[in-house]
Amino acid sequence: MSMLDHYLDAVEAARRLRTHPETVKRLIRMGKLPAIKFGNKWLIERHVLDQFAATYIPGPGAKRRLL
């Protein structure tokens, strides 16, 4: 198992949160979702995303989100 198996990119994180990848990137830029930049991708630790998802409430545009 490689170190990267412990991380999700913004697209995978968005699927888990049932939101758009740009929303995930915005949450990262705002400092609400801890992540690291690896090349041109943001990577979020799986356990960090699980903790975040437990309290995440989508905003008003949630009905337009991608699944």
N, CA, C, O and CB atoms as a CASP TS submission, in Angstrom:
PFRMAT TS
TARGET T0000
AUTHOR 0000-0000-0000
METHOD Language model
MODEL 1
PARENT N/A
ATOM      1  N   MET     1       0.850  -1.178   0.000  1.00  0.00           N
ATOM      2  CA  MET     1       0.000   0.000   0.000  1.00  0.00           C
ATOM      3  C   MET     1       0.896   1.242   0.000  1.00  0.00           C
ATOM      4  O   MET     1       1.768   1.389   0.856  1.00  0.00           O
ATOM      5  CB  MET     1      -0.967  -0.003   1.230  1.00  0.00           C
ATOM      6  N   SER     2       0.672   2.123  -0.963  1.00  0.00           N
ATOM      7  CA  SER     2       1.496   3.322  -1.042  1.00  0.00           C
ATOM      8  C   SER     2       0.921   4.424  -0.150  1.00  0.00           C
ATOM      9  O   SER     2      -0.219   4.344   0.308  1.00  0.00           O
ATOM     10  CB  SER     2       1.601   3.810  -2.500  1.00  0.00           C
ATOM     11  N   MET     3       1.724   5.434   0.081  1.00  0.00           N
ATOM     12  CA  MET     3       1.289   6.564   0.901  1.00  0.00           C
ATOM     13  C   MET     3       0.077   7.258   0.283  1.00  0.00           C
ATOM     14  O   MET     3      -0.788   7.756   1.004  1.00  0.00           O
ATOM     15  CB  MET     3       2.436   7.566   1.079  1.00  0.00           C
ATOM     16  N   LEU     4       0.013   7.292  -1.048  1.00  0.00           N
ATOM     17  CA  LEU     4      -1.089   7.986  -1.708  1.00  0.00           C
ATOM     18  C   LEU     4      -2.422   7.278  -1.530  1.00  0.00           C
ATOM     19  O   LEU     4      -3.469   7.878  -1.773  1.00  0.00           O
ATOM     20  CB  LEU     4      -0.794   8.136  -3.172  1.00  0.00           C
ATOM     21  N   ASP     5      -2.409   6.017  -1.111  1.00  0.00           N
ATOM     22  CA  ASP     5      -3.660   5.299  -0.867  1.00  0.00           C
ATOM     23  C   ASP     5      -4.418   5.879   0.324  1.00  0.00           C
ATOM     24  O   ASP     5      -5.608   5.614   0.495  1.00  0.00           O
ATOM     25  CB  ASP     5      -3.381   3.815  -0.632  1.00  0.00           C
ATOM     26  N   HIS     6      -3.739   6.660   1.136  1.00  0.00           N
ATOM     27  CA  HIS     6      -4.361   7.268   2.314  1.00  0.00           C
ATOM     28  C   HIS     6      -4.996   8.623   1.992  1.00  0.00           C
ATOM     29  O   HIS     6      -5.524   9.294   2.879  1.00  0.00           O
ATOM     30  CB  HIS     6      -3.326   7.434   3.424  1.00  0.00           C
ATOM     31  N   TYR     7      -4.942   9.017   0.719  1.00  0.00           N
ATOM     32  CA  TYR     7      -5.427  10.330   0.307  1.00  0.00           C
ATOM     33  C   TYR     7      -6.474  10.212  -0.794  1.00  0.00           C
ATOM     34  O   TYR     7      -6.506   9.239  -1.546  1.00  0.00           O
ATOM     35  CB  TYR     7      -4.266  11.199  -0.166  1.00  0.00           C
ATOM     36  N   LEU     8      -7.327  11.226  -0.868  1.00  0.00           N
ATOM     37  CA  LEU     8      -8.304  11.363  -1.941  1.00  0.00           C
ATOM     38  C   LEU     8      -8.050  12.693  -2.632  1.00  0.00           C
ATOM     39  O   LEU     8      -7.664  13.665  -1.983  1.00  0.00           O
ATOM     40  CB  LEU     8      -9.773  11.274  -1.400  1.00  0.00           C
ATOM     41  N   ASP     9      -8.265  12.745  -3.949  1.00  0.00           N
ATOM     42  CA  ASP     9      -8.150  14.032  -4.624  1.00  0.00           C
ATOM     43  C   ASP     9      -9.488  14.766  -4.513  1.00  0.00           C
ATOM     44  O   ASP     9     -10.444  14.237  -3.946  1.00  0.00           O
ATOM     45  CB  ASP     9      -7.733  13.848  -6.120  1.00  0.00           C
ATOM     46  N   ALA    10      -9.551  15.975  -5.049  1.00  0.00           N
ATOM     47  CA  ALA    10     -10.751  16.808  -4.903  1.00  0.00           C
ATOM     48  C   ALA    10     -11.972  16.175  -5.561  1.00  0.00           C
ATOM     49  O   ALA    10     -13.085  16.314  -5.052  1.00  0.00           O
ATOM     50  CB  ALA    10     -10.506  18.186  -5.500  1.00  0.00           C
ATOM     51  N   VAL    11     -11.784  15.487  -6.677  1.00  0.00           N
ATOM     52  CA  VAL    11     -12.910  14.846  -7.370  1.00  0.00           C
ATOM     53  C   VAL    11     -13.478  13.710  -6.521  1.00  0.00           C
ATOM     54  O   VAL    11     -14.694  13.596  -6.364  1.00  0.00           O
ATOM     55  CB  VAL    11     -12.468  14.310  -8.757  1.00  0.00           C
ATOM     56  N   GLU    12     -12.602  12.876  -5.978  1.00  0.00           N
ATOM     57  CA  GLU    12     -13.061  11.769  -5.126  1.00  0.00           C
ATOM     58  C   GLU    12     -13.716  12.298  -3.851  1.00  0.00           C
ATOM     59  O   GLU    12     -14.729  11.765  -3.397  1.00  0.00           O
ATOM     60  CB  GLU    12     -11.882  10.839  -4.767  1.00  0.00           C
ATOM     61  N   ALA    13     -13.132  13.346  -3.281  1.00  0.00           N
ATOM     62  CA  ALA    13     -13.704  13.946  -2.070  1.00  0.00           C
ATOM     63  C   ALA    13     -15.084  14.526  -2.368  1.00  0.00           C
ATOM     64  O   ALA    13     -16.001  14.401  -1.556  1.00  0.00           O
ATOM     65  CB  ALA    13     -12.769  15.046  -1.512  1.00  0.00           C
ATOM     66  N   ALA    14     -15.233  15.160  -3.530  1.00  0.00           N
ATOM     67  CA  ALA    14     -16.528  15.731  -3.914  1.00  0.00           C
ATOM     68  C   ALA    14     -17.589  14.645  -4.044  1.00  0.00           C
ATOM     69  O   ALA    14     -18.738  14.847  -3.651  1.00  0.00           O
ATOM     70  CB  ALA    14     -16.403  16.504  -5.235  1.00  0.00           C
ATOM     71  N   ARG    15     -17.215  13.508  -4.588  1.00  0.00           N
ATOM     72  CA  ARG    15     -18.173  12.400  -4.694  1.00  0.00           C
ATOM     73  C   ARG    15     -18.647  11.962  -3.315  1.00  0.00           C
ATOM     74  O   ARG    15     -19.834  11.715  -3.104  1.00  0.00           O
ATOM     75  CB  ARG    15     -17.544  11.208  -5.440  1.00  0.00           C
ATOM     76  N   ARG    16     -17.718  11.869  -2.391  1.00  0.00           N
ATOM     77  CA  ARG    16     -18.082  11.446  -1.025  1.00  0.00           C
ATOM     78  C   ARG    16     -18.952  12.478  -0.317  1.00  0.00           C
ATOM     79  O   ARG    16     -19.841  12.126   0.459  1.00  0.00           O
ATOM     80  CB  ARG    16     -16.821  11.190  -0.198  1.00  0.00           C
ATOM     81  N   LEU    17     -18.691  13.751  -0.589  1.00  0.00           N
ATOM     82  CA  LEU    17     -19.470  14.820   0.038  1.00  0.00           C
ATOM     83  C   LEU    17     -20.736  15.148  -0.754  1.00  0.00           C
ATOM     84  O   LEU    17     -21.570  15.934  -0.304  1.00  0.00           O
ATOM     85  CB  LEU    17     -18.614  16.071   0.184  1.00  0.00           C
ATOM     86  N   ARG    18     -20.871  14.548  -1.922  1.00  0.00           N
ATOM     87  CA  ARG    18     -22.002  14.811  -2.825  1.00  0.00           C
ATOM     88  C   ARG    18     -22.097  16.294  -3.164  1.00  0.00           C
ATOM     89  O   ARG    18     -23.142  16.932  -3.033  1.00  0.00           O
ATOM     90  CB  ARG    18     -23.322  14.332  -2.192  1.00  0.00           C
ATOM     91  N   THR    19     -20.962  16.805  -3.603  1.00  0.00           N
ATOM     92  CA  THR    19     -20.883  18.204  -4.003  1.00  0.00           C
ATOM     93  C   THR    19     -19.963  18.295  -5.217  1.00  0.00           C
ATOM     94  O   THR    19     -19.493  17.271  -5.711  1.00  0.00           O
ATOM     95  CB  THR    19     -20.367  19.107  -2.830  1.00  0.00           C
ATOM     96  N   HIS    20     -19.708  19.477  -5.690  1.00  0.00           N
ATOM     97  CA  HIS    20     -18.880  19.698  -6.876  1.00  0.00           C
ATOM     98  C   HIS    20     -17.406  19.793  -6.472  1.00  0.00           C
ATOM     99  O   HIS    20     -17.099  20.299  -5.393  1.00  0.00           O
ATOM    100  CB  HIS    20     -19.324  20.985  -7.624  1.00  0.00           C
ATOM    101  N   PRO    21     -16.493  19.315  -7.319  1.00  0.00           N
ATOM    102  CA  PRO    21     -15.061  19.422  -7.005  1.00  0.00           C
ATOM    103  C   PRO    21     -14.603  20.858  -6.728  1.00  0.00           C
ATOM    104  O   PRO    21     -13.721  21.074  -5.896  1.00  0.00           O
ATOM    105  CB  PRO    21     -14.249  18.853  -8.146  1.00  0.00           C
ATOM    106  N   GLU    22     -15.191  21.832  -7.413  1.00  0.00           N
ATOM    107  CA  GLU    22     -14.816  23.230  -7.155  1.00  0.00           C
ATOM    108  C   GLU    22     -15.210  23.654  -5.743  1.00  0.00           C
ATOM    109  O   GLU    22     -14.537  24.487  -5.136  1.00  0.00           O
ATOM    110  CB  GLU    22     -15.476  24.162  -8.184  1.00  0.00           C
ATOM    111  N   THR    23     -16.288  23.092  -5.222  1.00  0.00           N
ATOM    112  CA  THR    23     -16.690  23.379  -3.845  1.00  0.00           C
ATOM    113  C   THR    23     -15.640  22.848  -2.879  1.00  0.00           C
ATOM    114  O   THR    23     -15.296  23.512  -1.900  1.00  0.00           O
ATOM    115  CB  THR    23     -18.073  22.761  -3.534  1.00  0.00           C
ATOM    116  N   VAL    24     -15.134  21.658  -3.153  1.00  0.00           N
ATOM    117  CA  VAL    24     -14.084  21.073  -2.312  1.00  0.00           C
ATOM    118  C   VAL    24     -12.837  21.956  -2.361  1.00  0.00           C
ATOM    119  O   VAL    24     -12.232  22.228  -1.324  1.00  0.00           O
ATOM    120  CB  VAL    24     -13.745  19.624  -2.773  1.00  0.00           C
ATOM    121  N   LYS    25     -12.455  22.398  -3.541  1.00  0.00           N
ATOM    122  CA  LYS    25     -11.277  23.262  -3.674  1.00  0.00           C
ATOM    123  C   LYS    25     -11.480  24.585  -2.942  1.00  0.00           C
ATOM    124  O   LYS    25     -10.546  25.114  -2.339  1.00  0.00           O
ATOM    125  CB  LYS    25     -10.968  23.525  -5.156  1.00  0.00           C
ATOM    126  N   ARG    26     -12.693  25.115  -2.992  1.00  0.00           N
ATOM    127  CA  ARG    26     -12.998  26.352  -2.278  1.00  0.00           C
ATOM    128  C   ARG    26     -12.883  26.145  -0.769  1.00  0.00           C
ATOM    129  O   ARG    26     -12.338  26.994  -0.064  1.00  0.00           O
ATOM    130  CB  ARG    26     -14.407  26.851  -2.643  1.00  0.00           C
ATOM    131  N   LEU    27     -13.395  25.021  -0.276  1.00  0.00           N
ATOM    132  CA  LEU    27     -13.286  24.715   1.153  1.00  0.00           C
ATOM    133  C   LEU    27     -11.822  24.609   1.576  1.00  0.00           C
ATOM    134  O   LEU    27     -11.455  25.032   2.672  1.00  0.00           O
ATOM    135  CB  LEU    27     -14.028  23.406   1.483  1.00  0.00           C
ATOM    136  N   ILE    28     -10.998  24.047   0.709  1.00  0.00           N
ATOM    137  CA  ILE    28      -9.559  23.939   0.983  1.00  0.00           C
ATOM    138  C   ILE    28      -8.936  25.336   1.040  1.00  0.00           C
ATOM    139  O   ILE    28      -8.212  25.657   1.982  1.00  0.00           O
ATOM    140  CB  ILE    28      -8.852  23.071  -0.102  1.00  0.00           C
ATOM    141  N   ARG    29      -9.220  26.168   0.031  1.00  0.00           N
ATOM    142  CA  ARG    29      -8.651  27.520  -0.013  1.00  0.00           C
ATOM    143  C   ARG    29      -9.082  28.361   1.186  1.00  0.00           C
ATOM    144  O   ARG    29      -8.324  29.203   1.667  1.00  0.00           O
ATOM    145  CB  ARG    29      -9.061  28.221  -1.305  1.00  0.00           C
ATOM    146  N   MET    30     -10.311  28.127   1.669  1.00  0.00           N
ATOM    147  CA  MET    30     -10.831  28.872   2.822  1.00  0.00           C
ATOM    148  C   MET    30     -10.268  28.355   4.140  1.00  0.00           C
ATOM    149  O   MET    30     -10.487  28.960   5.190  1.00  0.00           O
ATOM    150  CB  MET    30     -12.348  28.796   2.852  1.00  0.00           C
ATOM    151  N   GLY    31      -9.541  27.238   4.090  1.00  0.00           N
ATOM    152  CA  GLY    31      -8.953  26.678   5.297  1.00  0.00           C
ATOM    153  C   GLY    31      -9.905  25.819   6.106  1.00  0.00           C
ATOM    154  O   GLY    31      -9.600  25.454   7.241  1.00  0.00           O
ATOM    155  N   LYS    32     -11.053  25.492   5.536  1.00  0.00           N
ATOM    156  CA  LYS    32     -12.042  24.680   6.251  1.00  0.00           C
ATOM    157  C   LYS    32     -11.807  23.187   6.092  1.00  0.00           C
ATOM    158  O   LYS    32     -12.275  22.390   6.906  1.00  0.00           O
ATOM    159  CB  LYS    32     -13.430  25.020   5.770  1.00  0.00           C
ATOM    160  N   LEU    33     -11.082  22.805   5.047  1.00  0.00           N
ATOM    161  CA  LEU    33     -10.780  21.398   4.787  1.00  0.00           C
ATOM    162  C   LEU    33      -9.270  21.272   4.580  1.00  0.00           C
ATOM    163  O   LEU    33      -8.756  21.710   3.551  1.00  0.00           O
ATOM    164  CB  LEU    33     -11.577  20.859   3.536  1.00  0.00           C
ATOM    165  N   PRO    34      -8.560  20.690   5.527  1.00  0.00           N
ATOM    166  CA  PRO    34      -7.103  20.554   5.403  1.00  0.00           C
ATOM    167  C   PRO    34      -6.725  19.650   4.225  1.00  0.00           C
ATOM    168  O   PRO    34      -7.317  18.589   4.021  1.00  0.00           O
ATOM    169  CB  PRO    34      -6.508  19.992   6.706  1.00  0.00           C
ATOM    170  N   ALA    35      -5.737  20.089   3.463  1.00  0.00           N
ATOM    171  CA  ALA    35      -5.271  19.324   2.308  1.00  0.00           C
ATOM    172  C   ALA    35      -3.839  19.732   1.989  1.00  0.00           C
ATOM    173  O   ALA    35      -3.340  20.748   2.472  1.00  0.00           O
ATOM    174  CB  ALA    35      -6.198  19.546   1.074  1.00  0.00           C
ATOM    175  N   ILE    36      -3.195  18.918   1.166  1.00  0.00           N
ATOM    176  CA  ILE    36      -1.852  19.255   0.693  1.00  0.00           C
ATOM    177  C   ILE    36      -1.871  19.304  -0.825  1.00  0.00           C
ATOM    178  O   ILE    36      -2.641  18.599  -1.476  1.00  0.00           O
ATOM    179  CB  ILE    36      -0.795  18.226   1.204  1.00  0.00           C
ATOM    180  N   LYS    37      -1.019  20.140  -1.372  1.00  0.00           N
ATOM    181  CA  LYS    37      -0.902  20.255  -2.824  1.00  0.00           C
ATOM    182  C   LYS    37       0.168  19.275  -3.278  1.00  0.00           C
ATOM    183  O   LYS    37       1.293  19.305  -2.779  1.00  0.00           O
ATOM    184  CB  LYS    37      -0.554  21.725  -3.266  1.00  0.00           C
ATOM    185  N   PHE    38      -0.178  18.405  -4.222  1.00  0.00           N
ATOM    186  CA  PHE    38       0.756  17.421  -4.766  1.00  0.00           C
ATOM    187  C   PHE    38       0.716  17.573  -6.275  1.00  0.00           C
ATOM    188  O   PHE    38      -0.214  17.107  -6.933  1.00  0.00           O
ATOM    189  CB  PHE    38       0.395  15.946  -4.320  1.00  0.00           C
ATOM    190  N   GLY    39       1.742  18.235  -6.821  1.00  0.00           N
ATOM    191  CA  GLY    39       1.709  18.553  -8.246  1.00  0.00           C
ATOM    192  C   GLY    39       0.602  19.563  -8.492  1.00  0.00           C
ATOM    193  O   GLY    39       0.588  20.641  -7.897  1.00  0.00           O
ATOM    194  N   ASN    40      -0.333  19.207  -9.378  1.00  0.00           N
ATOM    195  CA  ASN    40      -1.447  20.115  -9.656  1.00  0.00           C
ATOM    196  C   ASN    40      -2.744  19.665  -8.987  1.00  0.00           C
ATOM    197  O   ASN    40      -3.822  20.153  -9.329  1.00  0.00           O
ATOM    198  CB  ASN    40      -1.660  20.230 -11.154  1.00  0.00           C
ATOM    199  N   LYS    41      -2.644  18.739  -8.038  1.00  0.00           N
ATOM    200  CA  LYS    41      -3.834  18.216  -7.360  1.00  0.00           C
ATOM    201  C   LYS    41      -3.806  18.526  -5.872  1.00  0.00           C
ATOM    202  O   LYS    41      -2.746  18.599  -5.249  1.00  0.00           O
ATOM    203  CB  LYS    41      -3.950  16.710  -7.573  1.00  0.00           C
ATOM    204  N   TRP    42      -4.993  18.704  -5.324  1.00  0.00           N
ATOM    205  CA  TRP    42      -5.144  18.782  -3.879  1.00  0.00           C
ATOM    206  C   TRP    42      -5.429  17.386  -3.373  1.00  0.00           C
ATOM    207  O   TRP    42      -6.240  16.664  -3.954  1.00  0.00           O
ATOM    208  CB  TRP    42      -6.274  19.777  -3.469  1.00  0.00           C
ATOM    209  N   LEU    43      -4.766  16.996  -2.287  1.00  0.00           N
ATOM    210  CA  LEU    43      -4.983  15.684  -1.686  1.00  0.00           C
ATOM    211  C   LEU    43      -5.457  15.850  -0.249  1.00  0.00           C
ATOM    212  O   LEU    43      -4.894  16.620   0.530  1.00  0.00           O
ATOM    213  CB  LEU    43      -3.693  14.832  -1.739  1.00  0.00           C
ATOM    214  N   ILE    44      -6.512  15.102   0.079  1.00  0.00           N
ATOM    215  CA  ILE    44      -7.113  15.152   1.409  1.00  0.00           C
ATOM    216  C   ILE    44      -6.969  13.778   2.039  1.00  0.00           C
ATOM    217  O   ILE    44      -7.292  12.769   1.412  1.00  0.00           O
ATOM    218  CB  ILE    44      -8.615  15.591   1.348  1.00  0.00           C
ATOM    219  N   GLU    45      -6.485  13.733   3.277  1.00  0.00           N
ATOM    220  CA  GLU    45      -6.374  12.445   3.964  1.00  0.00           C
ATOM    221  C   GLU    45      -7.773  11.868   4.178  1.00  0.00           C
ATOM    222  O   GLU    45      -8.707  12.590   4.526  1.00  0.00           O
ATOM    223  CB  GLU    45      -5.625  12.599   5.324  1.00  0.00           C
ATOM    224  N   ARG    46      -7.903  10.563   3.968  1.00  0.00           N
ATOM    225  CA  ARG    46      -9.211   9.901   4.094  1.00  0.00           C
ATOM    226  C   ARG    46      -9.850  10.148   5.455  1.00  0.00           C
ATOM    227  O   ARG    46     -11.032  10.481   5.534  1.00  0.00           O
ATOM    228  CB  ARG    46      -9.065   8.402   3.864  1.00  0.00           C
ATOM    229  N   HIS    47      -9.080   9.989   6.524  1.00  0.00           N
ATOM    230  CA  HIS    47      -9.667  10.151   7.860  1.00  0.00           C
ATOM    231  C   HIS    47     -10.076  11.598   8.114  1.00  0.00           C
ATOM    232  O   HIS    47     -11.045  11.848   8.830  1.00  0.00           O
ATOM    233  CB  HIS    47      -8.677   9.693   8.938  1.00  0.00           C
ATOM    234  N   VAL    48      -9.351  12.553   7.536  1.00  0.00           N
ATOM    235  CA  VAL    48      -9.704  13.964   7.679  1.00  0.00           C
ATOM    236  C   VAL    48     -11.027  14.233   6.957  1.00  0.00           C
ATOM    237  O   VAL    48     -11.891  14.939   7.478  1.00  0.00           O
ATOM    238  CB  VAL    48      -8.573  14.880   7.118  1.00  0.00           C
ATOM    239  N   LEU    49     -11.180  13.670   5.762  1.00  0.00           N
ATOM    240  CA  LEU    49     -12.427  13.853   5.020  1.00  0.00           C
ATOM    241  C   LEU    49     -13.596  13.204   5.760  1.00  0.00           C
ATOM    242  O   LEU    49     -14.691  13.765   5.803  1.00  0.00           O
ATOM    243  CB  LEU    49     -12.301  13.264   3.604  1.00  0.00           C
ATOM    244  N   ASP    50     -13.370  12.037   6.337  1.00  0.00           N
ATOM    245  CA  ASP    50     -14.433  11.365   7.095  1.00  0.00           C
ATOM    246  C   ASP    50     -14.892  12.230   8.271  1.00  0.00           C
ATOM    247  O   ASP    50     -16.090  12.345   8.531  1.00  0.00           O
ATOM    248  CB  ASP    50     -13.945   9.989   7.605  1.00  0.00           C
ATOM    249  N   GLN    51     -13.940  12.836   8.979  1.00  0.00           N
ATOM    250  CA  GLN    51     -14.283  13.720  10.099  1.00  0.00           C
ATOM    251  C   GLN    51     -15.030  14.954   9.605  1.00  0.00           C
ATOM    252  O   GLN    51     -16.016  15.375  10.210  1.00  0.00           O
ATOM    253  CB  GLN    51     -13.015  14.141  10.865  1.00  0.00           C
ATOM    254  N   PHE    52     -14.557  15.527   8.508  1.00  0.00           N
ATOM    255  CA  PHE    52     -15.197  16.713   7.942  1.00  0.00           C
ATOM    256  C   PHE    52     -16.614  16.382   7.477  1.00  0.00           C
ATOM    257  O   PHE    52     -17.541  17.155   7.720  1.00  0.00           O
ATOM    258  CB  PHE    52     -14.364  17.270   6.769  1.00  0.00           C
ATOM    259  N   ALA    53     -16.786  15.246   6.813  1.00  0.00           N
ATOM    260  CA  ALA    53     -18.091  14.849   6.275  1.00  0.00           C
ATOM    261  C   ALA    53     -19.130  14.668   7.373  1.00  0.00           C
ATOM    262  O   ALA    53     -20.322  14.873   7.141  1.00  0.00           O
ATOM    263  CB  ALA    53     -17.960  13.561   5.480  1.00  0.00           C
ATOM    264  N   ALA    54     -18.691  14.290   8.556  1.00  0.00           N
ATOM    265  CA  ALA    54     -19.622  14.073   9.668  1.00  0.00           C
ATOM    266  C   ALA    54     -20.325  15.364  10.086  1.00  0.00           C
ATOM    267  O   ALA    54     -21.413  15.320  10.660  1.00  0.00           O
ATOM    268  CB  ALA    54     -18.882  13.481  10.862  1.00  0.00           C
ATOM    269  N   THR    55     -19.705  16.515   9.800  1.00  0.00           N
ATOM    270  CA  THR    55     -20.292  17.793  10.205  1.00  0.00           C
ATOM    271  C   THR    55     -20.610  18.702   9.023  1.00  0.00           C
ATOM    272  O   THR    55     -21.102  19.812   9.224  1.00  0.00           O
ATOM    273  CB  THR    55     -19.359  18.507  11.147  1.00  0.00           C
ATOM    274  N   TYR    56     -20.343  18.259   7.801  1.00  0.00           N
ATOM    275  CA  TYR    56     -20.536  19.093   6.615  1.00  0.00           C
ATOM    276  C   TYR    56     -22.013  19.228   6.277  1.00  0.00           C
ATOM    277  O   TYR    56     -22.732  18.236   6.154  1.00  0.00           O
ATOM    278  CB  TYR    56     -19.776  18.511   5.423  1.00  0.00           C
ATOM    279  N   ILE    57     -22.453  20.473   6.129  1.00  0.00           N
ATOM    280  CA  ILE    57     -23.818  20.762   5.699  1.00  0.00           C
ATOM    281  C   ILE    57     -23.705  21.572   4.411  1.00  0.00           C
ATOM    282  O   ILE    57     -23.216  22.702   4.437  1.00  0.00           O
ATOM    283  CB  ILE    57     -24.639  21.540   6.815  1.00  0.00           C
ATOM    284  N   PRO    58     -24.155  21.010   3.274  1.00  0.00           N
ATOM    285  CA  PRO    58     -24.065  21.741   2.005  1.00  0.00           C
ATOM    286  C   PRO    58     -24.826  23.061   2.067  1.00  0.00           C
ATOM    287  O   PRO    58     -25.830  23.189   2.768  1.00  0.00           O
ATOM    288  CB  PRO    58     -24.605  20.883   0.857  1.00  0.00           C
ATOM    289  N   GLY    59     -24.325  24.030   1.321  1.00  0.00           N
ATOM    290  CA  GLY    59     -24.948  25.346   1.288  1.00  0.00           C
ATOM    291  C   GLY    59     -26.184  25.390   0.406  1.00  0.00           C
ATOM    292  O   GLY    59     -26.681  24.348  -0.022  1.00  0.00           O
ATOM    293  N   PRO    60     -26.687  26.598   0.130  1.00  0.00           N
ATOM    294  CA  PRO    60     -27.929  26.775  -0.614  1.00  0.00           C
ATOM    295  C   PRO    60     -27.933  26.167  -2.012  1.00  0.00           C
ATOM    296  O   PRO    60     -28.995  25.776  -2.497  1.00  0.00           O
ATOM    297  CB  PRO    60     -28.224  28.215  -0.722  1.00  0.00           C
ATOM    298  N   GLY    61     -26.798  26.073  -2.666  1.00  0.00           N
ATOM    299  CA  GLY    61     -26.748  25.526  -4.018  1.00  0.00           C
ATOM    300  C   GLY    61     -26.662  24.019  -4.062  1.00  0.00           C
ATOM    301  O   GLY    61     -26.392  23.456  -5.123  1.00  0.00           O
ATOM    302  N   ALA    62     -26.881  23.353  -2.961  1.00  0.00           N
ATOM    303  CA  ALA    62     -26.686  21.906  -2.862  1.00  0.00           C
ATOM    304  C   ALA    62     -27.527  21.120  -3.851  1.00  0.00           C
ATOM    305  O   ALA    62     -27.113  20.047  -4.288  1.00  0.00           O
ATOM    306  CB  ALA    62     -27.000  21.446  -1.473  1.00  0.00           C
ATOM    307  N   LYS    63     -28.697  21.628  -4.214  1.00  0.00           N
ATOM    308  CA  LYS    63     -29.539  20.865  -5.127  1.00  0.00           C
ATOM    309  C   LYS    63     -28.946  20.782  -6.527  1.00  0.00           C
ATOM    310  O   LYS    63     -29.403  19.973  -7.334  1.00  0.00           O
ATOM    311  CB  LYS    63     -30.915  21.479  -5.192  1.00  0.00           C
ATOM    312  N   ARG    64     -27.939  21.599  -6.835  1.00  0.00           N
ATOM    313  CA  ARG    64     -27.293  21.569  -8.144  1.00  0.00           C
ATOM    314  C   ARG    64     -26.028  20.721  -8.151  1.00  0.00           C
ATOM    315  O   ARG    64     -25.329  20.658  -9.163  1.00  0.00           O
ATOM    316  CB  ARG    64     -26.963  22.973  -8.586  1.00  0.00           C
ATOM    317  N   ARG    65     -25.736  20.083  -7.054  1.00  0.00           N
ATOM    318  CA  ARG    65     -24.471  19.356  -6.913  1.00  0.00           C
ATOM    319  C   ARG    65     -24.414  18.128  -7.819  1.00  0.00           C
ATOM    320  O   ARG    65     -25.438  17.547  -8.178  1.00  0.00           O
ATOM    321  CB  ARG    65     -24.268  18.934  -5.463  1.00  0.00           C
ATOM    322  N   LEU    66     -23.204  17.756  -8.173  1.00  0.00           N
ATOM    323  CA  LEU    66     -22.966  16.560  -8.974  1.00  0.00           C
ATOM    324  C   LEU    66     -22.850  15.355  -8.068  1.00  0.00           C
ATOM    325  O   LEU    66     -22.329  15.457  -6.958  1.00  0.00           O
ATOM    326  CB  LEU    66     -21.701  16.712  -9.832  1.00  0.00           C
ATOM    327  N   LEU    67     -23.329  14.221  -8.530  1.00  0.00           N
ATOM    328  CA  LEU    67     -23.211  12.995  -7.743  1.00  0.00           C
ATOM    329  C   LEU    67     -22.094  12.142  -8.238  1.00  0.00           C
ATOM    330  O   LEU    67     -21.849  11.067  -7.691  1.00  0.00           O
ATOM    331  CB  LEU    67     -24.493  12.212  -7.767  1.00  0.00           C
TER
END
